[in-house]
């Protein structure tokens, strides 16, 4: 999924269910921030009070803070980083099959995901809820693919329905991978690792796309390909958000203090907005108009616009965009209220998520 779904659709769903604005914002921002949290280590100039730090020689800071990796860089294909960061938050193992590489394919009915969801709901923490909604959304959108560099991600005969994708970049990629498959296979296919859904481009993340492909089902080194049939992302996304609705409903039933009265919005209208054939930019604008039109937000609400560095900017008083876009930040100066910042609370939620994930992986014998 992309920002239109991870942030704006989640924000709209939260508000439709009556979740208070400030809580809905934390949930939706956490959901999208899973894709944008790329800093993996913070070394403090002076450790802030109330923060349990890691030791790096004589220095102190926070480690393993990222929940995503830069896409398609040479540093991305580090197996340790993929297993510790990319897989848990974007391709949670479905645990299907007897072979390791089959177990690692993601599916929305993963027993690991179910356990993580229950923990998030019980926690009463909006940041944890946002993270699990992201993971659930990706499990639906990315189903069948693995976060590892794996032959299970090898596909052929990709077909994308004309008119189901809009936007210059997505349209060009879709056309290229469909109609010039031979060129892609011979040129980029040989140097592009079999990593996540890289060999089907951005199609899984487009809510309106209709597509099909053949995937590798072989258990030996000789591949065997089977057709998926027609995949309608509209159906996948509607099912995903119905599950999100159930999670959020359980959350506010358990913690009614997060609920308030809001205007009623028909779920059919929401689903139509979710699956419209629009570009990524048009999707953002349309969701902003949707939130205002149905009185779920005001045009003056800061939650109406997502910016990937908002939480980072308020957490560090020496913030500069270029400096805080690196995987390691040295001599970081935490804000005076760092321990109460959204960035730090998100980090704690992500750390707890990862700890529970590691236990579940062992319990289910994945590795």
C-alpha positions as CSV (number, residue, x, y, z in Angstrom):
1,X,0.0,0.0,0.0
2,X,1.0,3.6,-0.4
3,X,0.3,6.9,1.5
4,X,-3.2,7.3,0.2
5,X,-4.2,4.1,2.0
6,X,-1.7,3.9,4.8
7,X,-2.3,7.4,6.1
8,X,-5.4,9.1,4.6
9,X,-7.7,6.1,4.3
10,X,-6.7,5.0,7.8
11,X,-7.2,8.5,9.2
12,X,-10.7,8.7,7.5
13,X,-11.6,5.2,8.9
14,X,-10.6,6.2,12.4
15,X,-12.7,9.4,12.3
16,X,-15.7,7.5,10.8
17,X,-15.6,5.2,13.8
18,X,-15.5,8.2,16.2
19,X,-11.9,8.1,17.3
20,X,-10.8,11.5,18.6
21,X,-8.8,13.6,16.2
22,X,-5.6,13.6,18.2
23,X,-5.7,9.8,18.6
24,X,-6.7,9.2,15.0
25,X,-3.8,11.3,13.9
26,X,-1.3,9.3,16.0
27,X,-2.7,6.0,14.6
28,X,-2.7,7.2,10.9
29,X,0.7,8.8,11.2
30,X,2.3,5.7,12.8
31,X,0.7,3.6,10.0
32,X,2.4,5.6,7.3
33,X,5.6,6.3,9.3
34,X,6.4,2.6,9.1
35,X,7.5,3.3,5.5
36,X,9.3,6.6,6.3
37,X,11.2,5.7,9.5
38,X,14.7,5.2,7.9
39,X,17.0,6.4,10.7
40,X,18.4,3.2,12.2
41,X,20.8,4.6,14.9
42,X,20.8,7.8,16.9
43,X,23.9,8.8,18.8
44,X,23.1,11.5,21.4
45,X,25.4,14.5,22.1
46,X,23.8,14.4,25.6
47,X,21.5,11.6,26.6
48,X,18.0,12.9,27.4
49,X,16.6,12.2,30.8
50,X,14.2,9.2,31.2
51,X,15.5,7.4,28.1
52,X,17.1,4.0,28.3
53,X,20.0,4.1,25.9
54,X,22.3,1.7,24.2
55,X,26.1,2.1,24.7
56,X,28.4,2.6,21.7
57,X,31.8,2.7,23.4
58,X,31.6,5.9,25.5
59,X,28.7,7.3,23.6
60,X,25.0,6.6,24.2
61,X,22.0,6.5,21.9
62,X,19.3,4.4,20.4
63,X,19.8,1.4,18.0
64,X,17.6,-0.4,15.6
65,X,15.2,2.5,15.3
66,X,14.3,2.0,11.6
67,X,11.1,0.3,10.5
68,X,11.9,0.5,6.7
69,X,14.9,0.4,4.4
70,X,15.8,2.7,1.5
71,X,14.3,1.0,-1.6
72,X,16.6,-0.3,-4.3
73,X,20.0,0.7,-3.0
74,X,23.0,-1.6,-2.6
75,X,22.6,-1.2,1.2
76,X,19.1,-2.5,1.0
77,X,20.2,-6.1,0.1
78,X,21.8,-6.8,3.5
79,X,20.2,-10.0,4.6
80,X,20.5,-9.1,8.3
81,X,18.7,-5.8,7.8
82,X,16.1,-7.4,5.6
83,X,15.3,-10.0,8.3
84,X,15.4,-7.6,11.2
85,X,13.7,-4.6,9.7
86,X,12.0,-5.2,6.3
87,X,10.3,-8.5,6.9
88,X,8.7,-7.9,10.3
89,X,7.0,-4.6,9.3
90,X,6.2,-5.2,5.6
91,X,6.2,-8.9,4.8
92,X,5.2,-10.7,8.0
93,X,5.7,-14.4,7.4
94,X,2.5,-16.4,6.6
95,X,4.0,-19.6,8.0
96,X,2.6,-21.7,5.1
97,X,4.5,-24.7,3.8
98,X,7.3,-26.8,5.1
99,X,10.2,-25.0,3.4
100,X,11.8,-21.9,4.9
101,X,11.3,-19.8,1.8
102,X,7.7,-20.7,1.6
103,X,7.0,-20.0,5.2
104,X,8.5,-16.5,4.7
105,X,5.8,-15.5,2.1
106,X,3.3,-13.0,3.5
107,X,-0.4,-13.7,3.9
108,X,-3.1,-11.8,5.9
109,X,-4.1,-14.9,7.8
110,X,-0.7,-15.3,9.3
111,X,-0.8,-16.7,12.9
112,X,2.0,-14.3,13.8
113,X,0.0,-11.3,12.6
114,X,-3.0,-12.4,14.6
115,X,-1.0,-12.6,17.8
116,X,0.6,-9.2,17.0
117,X,-2.8,-7.7,16.4
118,X,-4.2,-8.9,19.7
119,X,-1.2,-7.5,21.5
120,X,-1.6,-4.1,19.9
121,X,-5.4,-3.9,20.7
122,X,-4.7,-4.9,24.3
123,X,-1.9,-2.3,24.7
124,X,-4.2,0.7,24.4
125,X,-1.4,2.4,22.5
126,X,-2.4,4.4,19.3
127,X,1.2,4.0,18.0
128,X,1.0,0.2,18.3
129,X,-2.4,0.2,16.6
130,X,-1.0,2.3,13.7
131,X,2.0,-0.1,13.2
132,X,-0.3,-3.2,13.1
133,X,-2.6,-1.5,10.6
134,X,0.3,-0.9,8.3
135,X,1.5,-4.5,8.7
136,X,-2.0,-5.8,8.0
137,X,-2.4,-3.6,5.0
138,X,0.9,-4.8,3.5
139,X,0.0,-8.4,4.2
140,X,-3.1,-8.0,2.0
141,X,-1.4,-6.0,-0.7
142,X,1.9,-8.0,-0.8
143,X,0.4,-11.5,-0.3
144,X,2.3,-14.3,-1.9
145,X,5.6,-12.4,-1.9
146,X,8.5,-12.7,0.5
147,X,10.5,-9.8,2.0
148,X,13.7,-11.9,1.4
149,X,15.7,-12.1,-1.7
150,X,14.1,-15.4,-2.8
151,X,13.2,-17.4,-5.8
152,X,9.6,-17.3,-4.5
153,X,9.5,-13.7,-5.8
154,X,10.3,-14.8,-9.3
155,X,7.4,-14.2,-11.7
156,X,6.6,-14.2,-15.4
157,X,3.8,-13.4,-17.8
158,X,2.8,-10.3,-15.8
159,X,-0.4,-8.7,-17.2
160,X,-2.0,-5.5,-16.0
161,X,-5.5,-4.4,-17.1
162,X,-5.4,-1.2,-19.2
163,X,-7.2,1.6,-17.4
164,X,-6.8,0.2,-13.9
165,X,-3.6,2.2,-13.3
166,X,-3.2,5.9,-13.4
167,X,-0.4,8.3,-12.8
168,X,2.7,8.9,-15.0
169,X,5.3,6.8,-13.2
170,X,3.0,3.9,-12.3
171,X,1.6,3.8,-15.8
172,X,5.0,3.8,-17.4
173,X,6.3,1.1,-15.1
174,X,3.2,-1.0,-15.7
175,X,3.4,-0.6,-19.4
176,X,7.1,-1.4,-19.5
177,X,6.9,-4.5,-17.4
178,X,3.8,-5.8,-19.3
179,X,4.6,-5.1,-22.9
180,X,8.4,-5.3,-22.8
181,X,8.7,-8.3,-20.5
182,X,11.5,-9.8,-22.7
183,X,13.5,-6.6,-22.4
184,X,13.0,-6.4,-18.6
185,X,13.9,-10.0,-18.1
186,X,17.1,-9.8,-20.2
187,X,18.3,-6.5,-18.9
188,X,16.9,-5.4,-15.5
189,X,15.7,-8.8,-14.5
190,X,19.2,-10.2,-14.4
191,X,20.6,-7.4,-12.1
192,X,17.5,-6.7,-10.0
193,X,17.4,-9.1,-7.1
194,X,14.3,-11.2,-6.5
195,X,13.4,-8.9,-3.7
196,X,9.8,-8.4,-2.3
197,X,7.5,-7.5,-5.2
198,X,10.2,-5.8,-7.2
199,X,9.5,-7.9,-10.3
200,X,5.9,-6.8,-10.5
201,X,6.7,-3.1,-9.9
202,X,4.3,-0.9,-7.9
203,X,1.2,-2.8,-9.0
204,X,0.4,-4.4,-5.5
205,X,0.3,-0.9,-4.0
206,X,-2.3,0.5,-6.4
207,X,-5.8,0.0,-5.0
208,X,-7.5,0.0,-8.4
209,X,-5.1,-2.3,-10.3
210,X,-6.3,-5.5,-11.9
211,X,-3.5,-7.9,-12.8
212,X,-2.2,-11.4,-13.0
213,X,1.1,-13.3,-13.2
214,X,2.7,-16.7,-12.9
215,X,4.6,-17.5,-9.8
216,X,7.2,-20.1,-8.9
217,X,5.7,-23.2,-7.0
218,X,8.7,-25.5,-7.5
219,X,10.2,-27.3,-4.5
220,X,13.5,-28.1,-6.3
221,X,15.9,-25.9,-8.2
222,X,13.8,-26.4,-11.3
223,X,11.0,-23.7,-11.3
224,X,7.3,-24.6,-11.8
225,X,5.0,-21.8,-12.6
226,X,1.3,-21.5,-11.7
227,X,-1.1,-18.7,-12.7
228,X,-2.7,-16.5,-10.1
229,X,-5.8,-15.8,-12.2
230,X,-7.1,-12.2,-12.2
231,X,-6.2,-10.3,-9.1
232,X,-8.5,-7.4,-8.3
233,X,-6.8,-5.1,-5.8
234,X,-10.2,-3.4,-5.1
235,X,-11.3,-6.6,-3.5
236,X,-8.1,-7.1,-1.5
237,X,-8.2,-3.5,-0.2
238,X,-11.8,-3.6,0.8
239,X,-11.2,-6.8,2.7
240,X,-8.1,-5.3,4.3
241,X,-10.0,-2.2,5.5
242,X,-12.9,-4.3,6.8
243,X,-10.4,-6.1,9.0
244,X,-8.9,-2.7,10.1
245,X,-12.4,-1.6,11.0
246,X,-12.8,-4.6,13.2
247,X,-9.5,-3.9,14.9
248,X,-10.3,-0.3,15.5
249,X,-13.8,-1.1,16.8
250,X,-12.3,-3.6,19.3
251,X,-9.7,-0.9,20.3
252,X,-12.3,1.7,21.1
253,X,-14.6,-0.8,22.8
254,X,-11.8,-1.7,25.1
255,X,-10.8,2.0,25.5
256,X,-14.0,4.1,25.2
257,X,-12.2,7.3,26.3
258,X,-10.8,7.6,22.8
259,X,-14.2,7.9,21.3
260,X,-16.4,10.9,20.4
261,X,-19.5,11.6,18.3
262,X,-18.9,12.2,14.6
263,X,-21.2,12.5,11.5
264,X,-22.1,9.1,10.0
265,X,-20.5,8.2,6.7
266,X,-21.6,5.2,4.7
267,X,-18.9,2.5,4.3
268,X,-19.8,2.2,0.6
269,X,-18.8,5.8,0.0
270,X,-15.5,5.1,1.8
271,X,-14.8,2.0,-0.3
272,X,-15.5,3.9,-3.5
273,X,-13.0,6.6,-2.4
274,X,-10.5,3.9,-1.5
275,X,-10.5,2.1,-4.8
276,X,-10.9,4.9,-7.3
277,X,-8.7,4.9,-10.4
278,X,-6.5,7.9,-9.6
279,X,-2.8,8.8,-9.4
280,X,-1.0,8.9,-6.1
281,X,-1.1,12.7,-6.0
282,X,-4.8,12.8,-6.9
283,X,-5.5,10.2,-4.2
284,X,-4.0,12.5,-1.5
285,X,-6.1,15.5,-2.7
286,X,-9.3,13.5,-3.0
287,X,-8.8,12.1,0.5
288,X,-8.3,15.5,1.9
289,X,-11.5,16.7,0.3
290,X,-13.3,13.6,1.6
291,X,-12.2,14.3,5.2
292,X,-13.5,17.9,4.9
293,X,-16.6,17.2,3.0
294,X,-17.9,14.7,5.5
295,X,-16.9,16.9,8.5
296,X,-14.3,14.4,9.8
297,X,-11.6,17.1,9.9
298,X,-11.5,20.9,9.4
299,X,-9.3,22.5,6.7
300,X,-7.3,24.0,9.6
301,X,-6.4,20.7,11.2
302,X,-2.7,19.8,11.0
303,X,-3.7,16.1,10.6
304,X,-5.1,16.9,7.1
305,X,-1.6,17.0,5.7
306,X,1.1,14.3,6.2
307,X,4.8,15.2,6.2
308,X,7.3,12.5,6.8
309,X,9.6,14.6,9.0
310,X,7.0,16.2,11.4
311,X,7.7,13.9,14.3
312,X,11.5,13.9,13.7
313,X,11.5,17.7,13.6
314,X,9.8,18.1,17.0
315,X,11.9,15.4,18.6
316,X,15.3,16.9,17.9
317,X,16.2,20.6,18.4
318,X,19.2,20.5,15.9
319,X,16.9,19.2,13.1
320,X,18.0,19.6,9.5
321,X,16.4,17.6,6.8
322,X,19.5,16.3,5.2
323,X,21.1,15.4,8.5
324,X,18.1,13.5,9.7
325,X,17.6,11.7,6.5
326,X,20.7,9.5,7.0
327,X,20.7,6.0,8.5
328,X,23.0,7.0,11.4
329,X,22.8,10.4,13.1
330,X,25.7,11.5,15.2
331,X,25.7,14.1,18.1
332,X,21.9,14.4,17.9
333,X,20.4,17.0,20.3
334,X,17.2,15.7,21.7
335,X,14.4,18.2,22.4
336,X,13.7,19.2,26.1
337,X,10.5,17.1,26.0
338,X,12.0,14.2,24.0
339,X,10.7,11.5,26.3
340,X,7.1,12.7,25.5
341,X,7.7,13.2,21.8
342,X,5.7,11.3,19.2
343,X,8.9,10.0,17.6
344,X,10.1,8.4,20.8
345,X,6.7,6.9,21.6
346,X,6.6,5.5,18.1
347,X,10.1,4.0,18.6
348,X,9.0,2.3,21.9
349,X,5.9,0.9,20.1
350,X,8.0,-0.4,17.2
351,X,10.6,-1.9,19.6
352,X,7.9,-3.8,21.6
353,X,6.3,-4.9,18.3
354,X,9.7,-6.3,17.2
355,X,10.3,-8.1,20.5
356,X,6.9,-9.8,20.3
357,X,7.5,-10.6,16.6
358,X,10.8,-12.4,17.4
359,X,9.1,-14.5,20.0
360,X,6.3,-15.5,17.6
361,X,8.8,-16.4,14.8
362,X,10.5,-18.8,17.2
363,X,7.2,-20.2,18.5
364,X,6.0,-21.0,15.0
365,X,9.3,-22.5,13.9
366,X,10.0,-20.1,11.1
367,X,13.7,-19.8,11.9
